[in-house]
Amino acid sequence: MKFPFEFKRQKGAASTDPLLGSDGSGGPPAVPAAGQSAALQDNCCYAKRGDVNGFPVQRICVTYHTTALTPVNLNARMYMFLDNTQTWYQVGAQQALVPDVVAFFDVISVMDMPSGNRDLNASNPGAPRMQLVVDDPGAGANNGVYTFCMAPDMTNSP
């Protein structure tokens, strides 16, 4: 299995990756500049379609692994980008990501269902664009590279 969305953050590591906690600084992510897509940010997860039956994404699976000597739990929030207002909205409560354990974030899926087989591969206007924002716990997190992986999940039960 491979999660299709991956991004890295670093803390005190010899790496060119952005700093852990630099995506939202405890708040929502920055709104993309005019003419730029929210999906171009590396910590975004999106889905173009539902499953083979046309059902939309129900949750986003998230996990992380680190090269830090002593991994710690990291606080994270999931945000949804709404084109109408050009704003990020937090979806659900903040969660503590446990190293090497899969966490689930709910997704709001407002979709126009495909009207025929030829539309199954088309981008649906309500497909979610979700962005994960992870906080830097300060002195509690050890130096290292933090690799986050995300995937749309079609099931709706834990």
N, CA, C and O of each residue as an XYZ file, in Angstrom:
632
protein
N       0.847     -1.181      0.000
C       0.000      0.000      0.000
C       0.888      1.239      0.000
O       1.975      1.252      0.578
N       0.406      2.248     -0.647
C       1.135      3.524     -0.673
C       0.128      4.654     -0.532
O      -0.843      4.720     -1.287
N       0.353      5.544      0.428
C      -0.492      6.729      0.558
C      -0.049      7.719     -0.518
O       1.146      7.978     -0.655
N      -0.988      8.276     -1.283
C      -0.605      9.096     -2.436
C      -0.074     10.489     -2.120
O       0.527     11.120     -2.989
N      -0.277     10.981     -0.913
C       0.172     12.343     -0.585
C       1.208     12.266      0.533
O       0.964     11.687      1.592
N       2.369     12.866      0.271
C       3.463     12.851      1.244
C       4.113     14.228      1.284
O       4.311     14.869      0.252
N       4.438     14.668      2.489
C       5.219     15.894      2.620
C       6.125     15.768      3.832
O       5.873     14.963      4.728
N       7.191     16.576      3.852
C       8.181     16.511      4.931
C       8.338     17.864      5.590
O       8.222     18.908      4.948
N       8.601     17.825      6.875
C       8.954     19.001      7.657
C      10.169     18.619      8.495
O      10.364     17.447      8.816
N      10.975     19.597      8.844
C      12.179     19.291      9.621
C      12.292     20.197     10.824
O      11.726     21.289     10.875
N      13.047     19.703     11.792
C      13.349     20.484     12.992
C      14.825     20.271     13.280
O      15.239     19.174     13.658
N      15.611     21.309     13.103
C      17.042     21.244     13.408
C      17.814     20.220     12.592
O      18.911     19.825     12.986
N      17.268     19.785     11.472
C      17.946     18.778     10.648
C      18.647     19.470      9.479
O      18.280     20.574      9.076
N      19.643     18.803      8.957
C      20.328     19.322      7.767
C      19.454     18.960      6.563
O      19.720     17.988      5.856
N      18.423     19.750      6.348
C      17.435     19.443      5.320
C      16.908     20.736      4.718
O      16.896     21.776      5.376
N      16.479     20.669      3.483
C      15.882     21.839      2.831
C      14.366     21.858      3.011
O      13.697     22.755      2.495
N      13.818     20.891      3.728
C      12.376     20.838      3.961
C      11.942     22.003      4.844
O      12.732     22.489      5.652
N      10.673     22.467      4.698
C      10.169     23.535      5.567
C      10.212     23.110      7.038
O      10.257     21.920      7.347
N      10.198     24.077      7.920
C      10.249     23.806      9.351
C       8.947     23.204      9.855
O       7.866     23.546      9.376
N       9.060     22.309     10.821
C       7.891     21.760     11.503
C       7.148     22.914     12.168
O       7.755     23.708     12.887
N       5.850     23.012     11.936
C       5.049     24.081     12.519
C       4.952     25.328     11.673
O       4.297     26.290     12.075
N       5.592     25.340     10.499
C       5.615     26.562      9.685
C       4.372     26.751      8.812
O       4.235     27.794      8.173
N       3.474     25.780      8.768
C       2.327     25.859      7.867
C       1.188     26.722      8.374
O       0.467     27.322      7.578
N       1.014     26.794      9.695
C      -0.122     27.549     10.192
C       0.124     28.277     11.486
O      -0.692     29.107     11.886
N       1.215     27.996     12.148
C       1.562     28.666     13.406
C       0.392     28.701     14.377
O       0.091     29.748     14.951
N      -0.272     27.558     14.564
C      -1.366     27.465     15.525
C      -2.712     27.915     14.991
O      -3.708     27.850     15.710
N      -2.767     28.371     13.742
C      -4.020     28.832     13.152
C      -4.219     28.234     11.790
O      -3.539     27.276     11.422
N      -5.158     28.797     11.023
C      -5.411     28.254      9.687
C      -4.255     28.536      8.734
O      -3.465     29.450      8.966
N      -4.155     27.752      7.662
C      -3.102     27.983      6.672
C      -3.304     29.303      5.952
O      -4.391     29.881      5.979
N      -2.262     29.765      5.320
C      -2.351     30.996      4.532
C      -3.228     30.760      3.308
O      -3.204     29.680      2.718
N      -3.989     31.758      2.937
C      -4.816     31.684      1.734
C      -3.886     31.802      0.528
O      -2.988     32.644      0.531
N      -4.083     30.968     -0.515
C      -3.202     31.050     -1.685
C      -3.273     32.425     -2.343
O      -4.310     33.088     -2.318
N      -2.161     32.836     -2.927
C      -2.120     34.113     -3.639
C      -3.063     34.061     -4.836
O      -3.391     32.981     -5.328
N      -3.494     35.218     -5.298
C      -4.403     35.296     -6.440
C      -3.841     34.521     -7.618
O      -2.678     34.694     -7.982
N      -4.660     33.672     -8.212
C      -4.247     32.889     -9.360
C      -3.546     31.595     -9.014
O      -3.242     30.810     -9.912
N      -3.276     31.342     -7.739
C      -2.631     30.103     -7.327
C      -3.665     29.150     -6.748
O      -4.659     29.578     -6.162
N      -3.426     27.871     -6.914
C      -4.340     26.859     -6.414
C      -3.937     26.426     -5.018
O      -2.751     26.293     -4.718
N      -4.935     26.204     -4.159
C      -4.658     25.694     -2.817
C      -4.038     24.308     -2.891
O      -3.287     23.919     -1.997
N      -4.342     23.560     -3.942
C      -3.837     22.192     -4.065
C      -2.350     22.135     -4.404
O      -1.768     21.051     -4.385
N      -1.715     23.273     -4.715
C      -0.296     23.275     -5.035
C       0.578     23.172     -3.788
O       1.769     22.881     -3.896
N       0.013     23.403     -2.617
C       0.784     23.293     -1.394
C       1.044     21.821     -1.105
O       0.154     20.992     -1.295
N       2.251     21.482     -0.647
C       2.620     20.075     -0.517
C       1.886     19.352      0.599
O       1.866     18.121      0.612
N       1.285     20.072      1.533
C       0.582     19.412      2.625
C      -0.923     19.342      2.384
O      -1.710     19.256      3.327
N      -1.319     19.380      1.097
C      -2.733     19.235      0.714
C      -3.017     17.806      0.276
O      -2.162     17.115     -0.279
N      -4.232     17.396      0.543
C      -4.741     16.098      0.114
C      -6.067     16.365     -0.574
O      -6.909     17.090     -0.044
N      -6.258     15.794     -1.734
C      -7.508     16.016     -2.443
C      -7.912     14.735     -3.160
O      -7.100     13.831     -3.354
N      -9.168     14.677     -3.545
C      -9.677     13.515     -4.257
C     -10.486     14.010     -5.447
O     -11.330     14.894     -5.304
N     -10.232     13.443     -6.612
C     -10.944     13.869     -7.809
C     -12.267     13.137     -7.998
O     -13.136     13.623     -8.722
N     -12.435     12.000     -7.375
C     -13.656     11.234     -7.575
C     -13.915     10.338     -6.383
O     -13.089     10.223     -5.477
N     -15.087      9.701     -6.398
C     -15.424      8.740     -5.354
C     -14.912      7.361     -5.725
O     -14.097      7.202     -6.634
N     -15.407      6.371     -5.002
C     -14.999      5.000     -5.305
C     -15.735      4.494     -6.536
O     -16.429      5.265     -7.198
N     -15.596      3.209     -6.855
C     -16.193      2.670     -8.079
C     -17.717      2.762     -8.074
O     -18.342      2.728     -9.134
N     -18.311      2.878     -6.906
C     -19.766      3.027     -6.809
C     -20.199      4.489     -6.798
O     -21.394      4.779     -6.739
N     -19.250      5.401     -6.852
C     -19.574      6.818     -6.867
C     -19.670      7.460     -5.497
O     -20.038      8.630     -5.391
N     -19.343      6.708     -4.429
C     -19.415      7.293     -3.095
C     -18.201      8.182     -2.833
O     -17.085      7.824     -3.208
N     -18.402      9.321     -2.204
C     -17.295     10.259     -1.984
C     -16.385      9.840     -0.828
O     -16.696      8.927     -0.062
N     -15.269     10.526     -0.730
C     -14.327     10.314      0.367
C     -15.036     10.589      1.695
O     -15.786     11.558      1.812
N     -14.797      9.740      2.689
C     -15.405      9.892      4.005
C     -14.434     10.474      5.034
O     -14.819     11.267      5.894
N     -13.171     10.064      4.926
C     -12.153     10.497      5.888
C     -10.814     10.638      5.179
O     -10.638     10.172      4.053
N      -9.878     11.286      5.853
C      -8.490     11.348      5.395
C      -7.648     10.588      6.417
O      -7.699     10.875      7.613
N      -6.877      9.619      5.937
C      -5.948      8.867      6.784
C      -4.634      9.637      6.839
O      -4.136     10.098      5.811
N      -4.081      9.773      8.024
C      -2.820     10.506      8.201
C      -1.908      9.696      9.113
O      -2.350      9.138     10.117
N      -0.642      9.642      8.752
C       0.346      9.031      9.629
C       1.672      9.781      9.469
O       1.875     10.500      8.490
N       2.558      9.606     10.431
C       3.878     10.219     10.267
C       4.959      9.338     10.863
O       4.721      8.534     11.764
N       6.160      9.520     10.324
C       7.354      8.831     10.789
C       8.457      9.880     10.868
O       8.460     10.841     10.098
N       9.381      9.700     11.783
C      10.454     10.687     11.942
C      11.802     10.020     12.152
O      11.893      8.882     12.612
N      12.847     10.762     11.801
C      14.210     10.318     12.072
C      14.676     10.770     13.453
O      15.784     10.438     13.873
N      13.834     11.525     14.163
C      14.189     11.989     15.511
C      14.412     10.789     16.430
O      13.736      9.769     16.302
N      15.357     10.915     17.347
C      15.691      9.799     18.237
C      14.523      9.388     19.119
O      14.295      8.196     19.323
N      13.791     10.341     19.637
C      12.643     10.047     20.483
C      11.417     10.717     19.889
O      11.203     11.907     20.120
N      10.602      9.990     19.128
C       9.410     10.584     18.520
C       8.388     10.997     19.587
O       8.289     10.374     20.644
N       7.647     12.040     19.293
C       6.611     12.522     20.208
C       5.292     12.674     19.447
O       5.281     12.715     18.217
N       4.195     12.757     20.177
C       2.901     13.040     19.568
C       2.890     14.489     19.094
O       3.424     15.370     19.768
N       2.282     14.735     17.934
C       2.215     16.078     17.365
C       0.763     16.499     17.185
O      -0.045     15.739     16.651
N       0.431     17.705     17.628
C      -0.923     18.220     17.432
C      -1.116     18.627     15.981
O      -0.262     19.287     15.389
N      -2.259     18.224     15.410
C      -2.540     18.516     14.003
C      -4.017     18.853     13.826
O      -4.883     18.383     14.563
N      -4.266     19.685     12.816
C      -5.636     20.059     12.461
C      -5.795     19.907     10.957
O      -4.850     20.115     10.196
N      -7.004     19.541     10.537
C      -7.300     19.424      9.119
C      -8.180     20.598      8.721
O      -9.133     20.944      9.419
N      -7.846     21.205      7.588
C      -8.598     22.347      7.073
C      -9.133     22.026      5.677
O      -8.517     21.276      4.919
N     -10.276     22.600      5.358
C     -10.904     22.459      4.052
C     -10.919     23.830      3.386
O     -11.241     24.830      4.027
N     -10.568     23.880      2.090
C     -10.585     25.145      1.358
C     -11.922     25.298      0.659
O     -12.347     24.413     -0.083
N     -12.587     26.424      0.896
C     -13.878     26.707      0.289
C     -13.693     27.756     -0.790
O     -13.336     28.899     -0.504
N     -13.937     27.364     -2.032
C     -13.740     28.267     -3.170
C     -14.637     29.498     -3.089
O     -14.232     30.587     -3.495
N     -15.851     29.332     -2.569
C     -16.798     30.452     -2.509
C     -16.215     31.663     -1.784
O     -16.365     32.799     -2.233
N     -15.551     31.406     -0.663
C     -15.041     32.498      0.170
C     -13.519     32.633      0.110
O     -12.948     33.549      0.702
N     -12.857     31.704     -0.618
C     -11.391     31.704     -0.701
C     -10.764     31.674      0.692
O      -9.840     32.431      0.990
N     -11.287     30.782      1.539
C     -10.862     30.697      2.935
C     -10.712     29.238      3.352
O     -11.432     28.364      2.869
N      -9.766     28.988      4.257
C      -9.611     27.673      4.877
C     -10.496     27.601      6.115
O     -10.574     28.563      6.879
N     -11.167     26.461      6.320
C     -12.004     26.224      7.493
C     -11.538     24.950      8.181
O     -11.326     23.924      7.534
N     -11.380     25.023      9.513
C     -10.996     23.831     10.256
C     -12.159     22.858     10.269
O     -13.302     23.250     10.505
N     -11.866     21.576     10.013
C     -12.878     20.526     10.021
C     -12.613     19.631     11.224
O     -11.587     18.955     11.294
N     -13.542     19.633     12.162
C     -13.385     18.790     13.346
C     -12.379     19.345     14.329
O     -11.893     20.468     14.198
N     -12.086     18.531     15.303
C     -11.206     18.936     16.399
C      -9.739     18.634     16.084
O      -9.423     17.815     15.222
N      -8.871     19.311     16.799
C      -7.438     19.022     16.733
C      -7.212     17.598     17.230
O      -7.908     17.133     18.133
N      -6.243     16.913     16.642
C      -5.904     15.558     17.072
C      -4.412     15.474     17.368
O      -3.611     16.241     16.833
N      -4.060     14.535     18.225
C      -2.650     14.245     18.490
C      -2.226     13.103     17.571
O      -2.739     11.989     17.679
N      -1.281     13.386     16.661
C      -0.746     12.341     15.792
C       0.300     11.558     16.565
O       1.266     12.128     17.072
N       0.105     10.262     16.651
C       1.038      9.369     17.331
C       1.986      8.828     16.263
O       1.525      8.409     15.202
N       3.296      8.824     16.512
C       4.228      8.338     15.495
C       3.896      6.908     15.059
O       3.631      6.041     15.891
N       3.914      6.677     13.742
C       3.722      5.347     13.161
C       2.357      4.728     13.460
O       2.219      3.505     13.483
N       1.355      5.570     13.688
C      -0.025      5.123     13.898
C      -0.913      5.932     12.958
O      -0.725      7.141     12.820
N      -1.876      5.281     12.311
C      -2.774      5.970     11.391
C      -3.883      6.669     12.174
O      -4.545      6.061     13.015
N      -4.075      7.952     11.886
C      -5.171      8.740     12.472
C      -6.172      9.043     11.367
O      -5.823      9.022     10.187
N      -7.409      9.323     11.743
C      -8.457      9.607     10.767
C      -9.070     10.973     11.035
O      -9.435     11.293     12.166
N      -9.179     11.773      9.982
C      -9.837     13.066     10.040
C     -11.089     13.003      9.170
O     -11.048     12.479      8.057
N     -12.196     13.536      9.675
C     -13.423     13.583      8.889
C     -13.270     14.537      7.717
O     -12.443     15.449      7.743
N     -14.080     14.313      6.687
C     -14.063     15.140      5.481
C     -15.485     15.567      5.168
O     -16.424     14.783      5.300
N     -15.634     16.811      4.753
C     -16.922     17.265      4.246
C     -16.896     17.004      2.743
O     -16.056     17.550      2.028
N     -17.809     16.174      2.271
C     -17.847     15.838      0.845
C     -19.174     16.265      0.249
O     -20.169     15.547      0.345
N     -19.183     17.431     -0.362
C     -20.356     17.934     -1.054
C     -20.081     17.710     -2.526
O     -19.283     18.425     -3.132
N     -20.741     16.715     -3.101
C     -20.394     16.352     -4.471
C     -21.622     16.259     -5.354
O     -22.702     15.872     -4.906
N     -21.444     16.614     -6.595
C     -22.417     16.279     -7.627
C     -22.041     14.885     -8.079
O     -20.947     14.678     -8.605
N     -22.919     13.936     -7.885
C     -22.600     12.569     -8.251
C     -22.546     12.442     -9.771
O     -23.291     13.126    -10.473
N     -21.671     11.571    -10.291
C     -21.577     11.395    -11.736
C     -22.910     10.950    -12.324
O     -23.633     10.158    -11.718
N     -23.226     11.463    -13.503
C     -24.491     11.117    -14.128
C     -24.360      9.926    -15.062
O     -25.372      9.405    -15.531
N     -23.165      9.488    -15.339
C     -22.954      8.337    -16.216
C     -21.528      7.866    -16.123
O     -20.687      8.546    -15.534
N     -21.235      6.713    -16.695
C     -19.892      6.129    -16.613
C     -18.817      7.046    -17.183
O     -17.694      7.058    -16.679
N     -19.133      7.808    -18.217
C     -18.108      8.660    -18.820
C     -17.661      9.775    -17.879
O     -16.596     10.358    -18.084
N     -18.464     10.087    -16.837
C     -18.140     11.162    -15.911
C     -17.341     10.688    -14.696
O     -16.931     11.513    -13.879
N     -17.112      9.387    -14.558
C     -16.479      8.871    -13.344
C     -15.069      9.402    -13.128
O     -14.638      9.546    -11.984
N     -14.340      9.696    -14.203
C     -12.976     10.192    -14.052
C     -12.898     11.709    -14.020
O     -11.815     12.266    -13.837
N     -14.006     12.376    -14.190
C     -14.012     13.837    -14.200
C     -13.868     14.372    -12.781
O     -14.277     13.728    -11.815
N     -13.286     15.548    -12.672
C     -13.171     16.199    -11.374
C     -14.550     16.678    -10.948
O     -15.230     17.384    -11.692
N     -14.951     16.295     -9.764
C     -16.255     16.698     -9.248
C     -16.148     18.055     -8.575
O     -15.175     18.305     -7.863
N     -17.118     18.938     -8.778
C     -17.014     20.289     -8.237
C     -16.940     20.347     -6.724
O     -16.431     21.323     -6.172
N     -17.435     19.325     -6.039
C     -17.409     19.346     -4.581
C     -16.305     18.510     -3.977
O     -16.307     18.277     -2.768
N     -15.359     18.049     -4.781
C     -14.291     17.197     -4.263
C     -13.486     17.961     -3.216
O     -13.142     19.123     -3.429
N     -13.181     17.320     -2.089
C     -12.506     18.033     -1.004
C     -11.049     18.342     -1.294
O     -10.330     17.525     -1.869
N     -10.619     19.533     -0.888
C      -9.210     19.912     -0.846
C      -8.906     20.146      0.624
O      -9.362     21.125      1.216
N      -8.144     19.254      1.197
C      -7.862     19.293      2.622
C      -6.378     19.583      2.833
O      -5.527     19.134      2.065
N      -6.086     20.343      3.891
C      -4.693     20.654      4.211
C      -4.441     20.317      5.669
O      -5.208     20.699      6.553
N      -3.348     19.590      5.909
C      -2.955     19.210      7.264
C      -1.977     20.240      7.806
O      -0.976     20.548      7.159
N      -2.257     20.772      8.983
C      -1.368     21.717      9.648
C      -0.913     21.066     10.954
O      -1.731     20.698     11.797
N       0.404     20.931     11.106
C       0.992     20.273     12.273
C       1.794     21.296     13.060
O       2.585     22.049     12.491
N       1.586     21.318     14.374
C       2.289     22.258     15.243
C       3.651     21.718     15.651
O       3.850     20.506     15.739
N       4.576     22.620     15.897
C       5.869     22.285     16.486
C       5.680     22.352     18.000
O       5.365     23.419     18.527
N       5.863     21.242     18.707
C       5.670     21.269     20.161
C       6.806     21.939     20.926
O       6.863     21.846     22.152
N       7.700     22.604     20.226
C       8.795     23.305     20.893
C       9.883     22.349     21.333
O      10.284     21.455     20.588
N      10.354     22.548     22.550
C      11.468     21.755     23.067
C      11.107     20.285     23.215
O      11.993     19.443     23.360
N       9.795     19.961     23.179
C       9.377     18.567     23.336
C       9.701     17.693     22.141
O       9.761     16.471     22.274
N       9.914     18.292     20.970
C      10.208     17.505     19.765
C      11.704     17.518     19.486
O      12.346     18.567     19.530
N      12.239     16.364     19.204
C      13.661     16.248     18.898
C      13.942     16.608     17.449
O      13.051     16.572     16.600
N      15.191     16.953     17.179
C      15.602     17.283     15.817
C      15.485     16.069     14.913
O      15.773     14.943     15.318
N      15.055     16.315     13.674
C      14.938     15.245     12.703
C      14.043     15.653     11.554
O      13.533     16.773     11.520
N      13.853     14.747     10.618
C      12.944     14.954      9.499
C      11.648     14.217      9.817
O      11.666     13.054     10.218
N      10.530     14.903      9.636
C       9.205     14.363      9.922
C       8.495     14.161      8.588
O       8.232     15.126      7.871
N       8.183     12.914      8.253
C       7.520     12.586      6.985
C       6.064     12.246      7.262
O       5.762     11.317      8.011
N       5.167     13.011      6.649
C       3.725     12.829      6.823
C       3.146     12.229      5.551
O       3.522     12.623      4.447
N       2.237     11.284      5.702
C       1.562     10.664      4.564
C       0.053     10.754      4.773
O      -0.446     10.574      5.884
N      -0.671     11.037      3.673
C      -2.127     11.173      3.744
C      -2.759     10.418      2.577
O      -2.157     10.262      1.515
N      -3.990      9.956      2.804
C      -4.735      9.262      1.753
C      -6.225      9.433      1.983
O      -6.682      9.406      3.126
N      -6.990      9.609      0.913
C      -8.443      9.621      1.048
C      -8.926      8.219      1.442
O      -8.406      7.218      0.949
N      -9.911      8.156      2.322
C     -10.462      6.890      2.797
C     -11.936      6.833      2.421
O     -12.677      7.786      2.661
N     -12.356      5.741      1.842
C     -13.737      5.595      1.380
C     -14.646      4.960      2.424
O     -15.865      4.958      2.252
N     -14.081      4.418      3.508
C     -14.924      3.812      4.538
C     -15.387      4.884      5.511
O     -14.795      5.961      5.581
N     -16.430      4.597      6.252
C     -16.918      5.609      7.197
C     -17.027      5.096      8.610
O     -17.753      5.667      9.424
N     -16.314      4.019      8.918
C     -16.309      3.515     10.284
C     -14.890      3.263     10.719
O     -14.053      2.860      9.910
N     -14.601      3.495     12.000
C     -13.218      3.322     12.467
C     -12.758      1.884     12.481
O     -11.618      1.604     12.851
